[in-house]
């Protein structure tokens, strides 16, 4: 039984990408200031400054993405390319937060 979708498959990929991006942003935004203060031992003023710069950049960078999509790459390849960059950034953050495992030599 062949069933045709009303929307292209790319639409579902975009929705999934957007869901994952919002989920990651909300999770990171929630713990960023605590991580900066308690783990990296920044002062409350510096932690607040870094937090607000992060939020500002998160809302300004999509404008660059919109310009790239409209003028250069097209919407689907822009979403794919920026999604890959976003994924690499989250992998780097994850790897940077993993504590070093000290194994005793045998």
Secondary structure, 3 states (H helix, E strand, C coil): CCCCCCCCHHHHHHHHHHHHHHHHHHHHHHHHHHHHHHHCCCCHHHHHHHHHHHHHHHHHHHHHHHHHHHHHHCHHHHHHHHHHHHHHHHHHHHHHHCCCCCCCCC
